[in-house]
Amino acid sequence: MLNWIEDGVPLPPTAMALGADSDAPGLVAAGGQVTPARLDEAYRKGIFPWYSPGQPVLWWSPDPRMVLPVAEFRLSHTLRKTLRRFIRSPGCEIRIDSAFRQVIQACSQAPRAGQDGTWISNDIIDAYGAWHQAGRVHSVETWVDGELVGGLYGVGIGRMFFGESMFSRQPDASKIALAALVARCRASGITLIDCQQNTGHLASLGAREITRQAFEQHLSLTLGAGEVTDWTYDAALWEGLAL
């Protein structure tokens, strides 16, 4: 049975999510609005919003959960060469939080296999934009000759990073941004990046599934472990990837 909520009413526990035999496994609740306060509540419980235009806000906690242990990030021979070339090339740089609005809008316009539209609606952009202004949401950006060519955004709470979406305007630009995020996370003591849903692309980079219980146990250890205060990127961080 689907749980309907109103603004001001707490999200139900994830144990009440629809099961694997339902039409929407992992769906915890529907309703309410997407605001920074609601998002903060949701992410701390391992829940995130995902819905299409015309639908009510849908709140999810999939089981299993796709995660990327940063120690297991997989650098293919090709990606390793791409990163080395990027690091050596003048005009190529990683920036964090310099163009958040551009990143999330580019993610909303990026084509997705099997999807006609986007779940990153104007409401999502506004809510995460406000949360970004509060210092909770971050963009990792790939720049070439002063042009934003790829990137990603996600949520940082304590020693946990929740990845949301990425885009590329040049080959491998989003992979470069993800590699930079992994390097930043390693330097900051973040050991796990939430990827939400299983995709072959993420699996090729070292992501894997864990149970909801294991994911929530990890959250209990990391959300209160002290905030990461340095969300800048220095070229010396690439050394953490042993390129």
Buried (B, 14 or more C-beta within 10 A) or exposed (E): EBBEBEEEEEBBEBEBBBEEEEEEEBBBBBBBEBBBEBBBEBBBBBBBBBBEEEEEBBBBBBBBBBBBBBEBBEBEEEBBEBBEEBBEEEEBBBBBBBBBEBBBBBBBEBEEEEEEEBBBBEBBBEBBBBBBEEEBBBBBBBBBEEEBBBBBBBBBBBBBBBBBBBBBBEEBBBBBBBBBBBBBBBBBEBBBBBBBEBBEEBBEBBBBBBEBEBBBEBBEEBBEEEEBEEBEBEEEBBEBBEB
